[in-house]
């Protein structure tokens, strides 16, 4: 009996060890895919000019340009775009529907709990789109709160957290799928302001045929500035290290700046010395 128990215990120990070895092997799965020349799938939403699909879903936008440039430096042979709604990016990454989120995602504490971010690839501010002439005089979150105005923004956007922090009631925050719906809400008068990134606001104003204006992003407090990173699954830590190493030689290079120039990204958007650790702790 004792002998049988020992045999069972030994078998269980060997099985547990096998699980640990298998888990360790899987931790480098994405790096293994890269080395084997297998496709790397990048996930993004339709967020002009950050990341959006072109003809045949070709990855357009400055964040896609930066991410694909780094992946190619790492030796990626084939990069496959996967387009989804903004709210589906982190769930899709965790469900293995793609390998990397390139979509212009701010590095926020709430997101750092679910994914790992690369070193920052840029720093950006937000703005509001408002009806032509800004009839309600909205420039800040305080204006929205004090005037009892309705703010439209995207589900899963950082704006939702900022609005809550600034004391805007949930009932005054309209969450919609993305930029197209935000613009529609403001144009139809269902929302008094649309909260988006400054780059997105400029693009929406261009699309509006002169029916909306963009507020001055400098009117918002400095703490609303955010850093963007490329996101990975928690398990792909070795791939992340390799990505960050490749990013060091690419970010801000002449090659990169040429690739992003058509989208409006300039050296003013380079992230400086801010680290992902700082952004995760302070945003």
NORVENSUL-V955479 format. One record per pair of residues at least 24 apart in sequence whose C-alpha atoms are under 7 Angstrom apart, sorted by the first residue. I is the first residue (numbers start at 1). J is the second residue. D is the distance in Angstrom with one decimal. If there is no record, write none. Layout:
i & j & d
I & J & D
I & J & D
This chain:
i & j & d
27 & 235 & 5.0
27 & 236 & 5.7
28 & 236 & 6.0
28 & 238 & 6.2
30 & 236 & 6.4
30 & 239 & 6.4
31 & 238 & 6.9
31 & 239 & 5.1
34 & 76 & 5.9
37 & 76 & 6.6
37 & 77 & 5.6
38 & 78 & 6.9
39 & 77 & 6.9
39 & 78 & 4.8
39 & 79 & 5.5
39 & 80 & 6.3
40 & 78 & 6.4
40 & 79 & 4.9
40 & 80 & 6.0
40 & 99 & 6.4
41 & 79 & 5.9
41 & 80 & 4.6
41 & 81 & 5.8
41 & 82 & 6.6
41 & 98 & 4.8
41 & 99 & 5.1
41 & 100 & 6.5
42 & 80 & 6.1
42 & 81 & 5.1
42 & 82 & 5.9
42 & 98 & 5.8
42 & 99 & 5.9
42 & 100 & 4.8
42 & 101 & 5.8
42 & 102 & 6.3
43 & 81 & 6.2
43 & 82 & 4.8
43 & 83 & 5.9
43 & 89 & 6.6
43 & 98 & 5.8
43 & 100 & 6.0
43 & 101 & 4.8
43 & 102 & 6.1
43 & 103 & 6.8
44 & 82 & 6.5
44 & 83 & 5.2
44 & 84 & 6.2
44 & 89 & 6.8
44 & 101 & 6.1
44 & 102 & 5.7
44 & 103 & 4.3
45 & 83 & 5.4
45 & 84 & 5.1
45 & 85 & 5.3
45 & 86 & 5.2
45 & 103 & 6.1
48 & 200 & 6.2
48 & 203 & 6.9
49 & 199 & 6.9
49 & 200 & 6.7
49 & 263 & 5.8
50 & 103 & 6.6
50 & 104 & 5.6
51 & 103 & 5.1
51 & 104 & 6.6
57 & 81 & 6.5
61 & 263 & 6.3
62 & 260 & 4.9
62 & 263 & 5.8
62 & 265 & 6.8
63 & 102 & 6.2
63 & 103 & 6.5
63 & 104 & 5.8
64 & 102 & 5.8
65 & 259 & 6.2
65 & 260 & 6.3
66 & 256 & 6.6
67 & 102 & 6.3
70 & 243 & 7.0
70 & 246 & 6.1
70 & 247 & 5.9
70 & 250 & 6.7
73 & 246 & 6.5
74 & 246 & 6.4
85 & 177 & 6.9
86 & 156 & 7.0
87 & 155 & 6.0
87 & 156 & 5.3
93 & 233 & 6.6
94 & 233 & 6.3
99 & 232 & 6.8
100 & 231 & 5.8
100 & 232 & 5.2
101 & 230 & 5.8
101 & 231 & 4.9
101 & 232 & 6.6
102 & 230 & 5.3
102 & 231 & 6.8
104 & 228 & 6.0
105 & 228 & 5.4
105 & 229 & 6.2
106 & 226 & 6.0
106 & 227 & 5.5
106 & 228 & 4.4
106 & 229 & 6.5
107 & 227 & 5.8
107 & 228 & 5.6
107 & 229 & 6.1
107 & 279 & 6.0
107 & 280 & 6.1
108 & 279 & 6.5
108 & 280 & 5.3
108 & 283 & 4.9
109 & 280 & 4.4
109 & 281 & 6.0
109 & 283 & 5.6
112 & 280 & 6.0
115 & 231 & 6.2
115 & 232 & 5.8
115 & 233 & 5.3
115 & 234 & 5.5
116 & 231 & 5.6
116 & 232 & 5.1
116 & 233 & 6.1
116 & 234 & 5.6
117 & 229 & 5.5
117 & 230 & 5.5
117 & 231 & 4.5
117 & 232 & 6.2
117 & 276 & 6.9
118 & 229 & 5.3
118 & 230 & 5.2
118 & 231 & 6.3
118 & 240 & 6.5
118 & 244 & 6.1
119 & 229 & 6.2
119 & 244 & 6.1
119 & 275 & 6.3
119 & 276 & 5.5
120 & 227 & 5.9
120 & 228 & 5.4
120 & 229 & 4.7
120 & 271 & 6.1
120 & 275 & 6.7
120 & 276 & 6.2
121 & 228 & 5.8
121 & 229 & 5.6
121 & 270 & 6.6
121 & 271 & 6.1
122 & 227 & 5.7
122 & 228 & 5.4
122 & 269 & 5.2
122 & 270 & 4.7
122 & 271 & 4.4
123 & 225 & 6.9
123 & 226 & 5.6
123 & 227 & 4.3
123 & 228 & 6.3
123 & 269 & 5.3
123 & 270 & 6.3
123 & 271 & 5.0
124 & 225 & 5.7
124 & 226 & 5.4
124 & 227 & 6.3
124 & 269 & 6.6
125 & 197 & 6.1
125 & 198 & 6.0
125 & 217 & 6.4
125 & 224 & 6.6
125 & 225 & 4.7
125 & 226 & 6.4
126 & 196 & 5.8
126 & 197 & 4.0
126 & 198 & 4.7
126 & 217 & 5.9
127 & 195 & 6.2
127 & 196 & 5.9
127 & 197 & 5.7
127 & 198 & 4.9
127 & 201 & 6.6
127 & 214 & 6.8
127 & 215 & 5.8
127 & 216 & 6.6
127 & 217 & 5.0
128 & 193 & 5.8
128 & 194 & 5.1
128 & 195 & 4.7
128 & 196 & 6.2
128 & 201 & 6.7
128 & 214 & 5.8
128 & 215 & 5.4
129 & 193 & 5.6
129 & 194 & 5.0
129 & 195 & 6.8
129 & 201 & 6.0
129 & 212 & 6.2
129 & 213 & 5.6
129 & 214 & 4.7
129 & 215 & 6.4
130 & 186 & 6.6
130 & 192 & 6.3
130 & 193 & 4.8
130 & 194 & 6.6
130 & 212 & 5.4
130 & 213 & 5.4
130 & 214 & 6.4
131 & 186 & 6.6
131 & 187 & 6.8
131 & 211 & 6.2
131 & 212 & 4.5
131 & 213 & 6.1
132 & 211 & 5.2
132 & 212 & 4.5
132 & 213 & 5.2
133 & 213 & 6.8
134 & 213 & 7.0
139 & 215 & 5.9
139 & 216 & 7.0
139 & 219 & 6.5
140 & 219 & 6.6
140 & 220 & 5.9
141 & 166 & 6.5
142 & 166 & 6.9
149 & 192 & 5.9
150 & 191 & 5.0
150 & 192 & 5.3
150 & 193 & 6.6
151 & 191 & 5.7
151 & 192 & 6.1
151 & 193 & 5.0
151 & 194 & 5.7
151 & 195 & 6.7
152 & 182 & 5.7
152 & 191 & 5.8
152 & 193 & 6.2
152 & 194 & 4.7
152 & 195 & 6.2
153 & 182 & 6.0
153 & 194 & 5.7
153 & 195 & 5.0
153 & 196 & 6.6
154 & 178 & 4.8
159 & 195 & 6.3
227 & 271 & 6.9
227 & 279 & 6.9
